[in-house]
Amino acid sequence: MAHVVTMAFGYALWAAALGCAVDVVSISMTEQFQVGMAGLVLPGTGFGVDLRRAISAREIDPADVDSLKIQKASLVMLSQGGLTDDLAFLGDLLFEVTADGLEPSYLARKDSFPPATRTALLEVNRTLELKTYLDAGGVVLSVSGRLDPPPPDRVELEISLTFRLDANVI
């Protein structure tokens, strides 16, 4: 056990001697969208800008990011008092991320929502390396799903995303 501590301390000294440090931080952001007779509508064009802004707010240059992975995603129904009172109408919900020249990859999903559910954790793709998407530029978040039945009123939803970011900071 002492050897492990010595190795970690030695690594920290080595990194300090090189003039850099490795930071691991948590980045959180939310995106709001709507569901209605027209389907799922997520204004995902600002997602990449919002993600870069969230990284920069931590005083980290996006160019210094070594790794960016999704850790947690939750969905919350914001609408209250309408005809639709839970998420049970949603099925096969899928959030995908894409960027310039890259194929879409699943970020988070959930197959179904039990009756009376207004808040839910989503399954996340913990193996997806988002640094590639960040570097490519034009990052877009999109959503698809099955509405069974489509809600008779407009339903406001919010997805909250938490990312693990590893960066070299000088």
Buried (B, 14 or more C-beta within 10 A) or exposed (E): EEEEEEEEEEEEEEEEEEEBEEBEBEBEBEBEBBBBEEEBEBEBEEBBEBBBEBBEEEEBEBEBBEEBBBBBBBBBBEBEEEEBBBBBBBBEBBBBBBBEEBEBBBBBBBEBBEEEBBEBEBEBBEEBEBBEBBBBEEBBBBBBBBBEEBBEEBBBBBBBBBBBBBBBEE
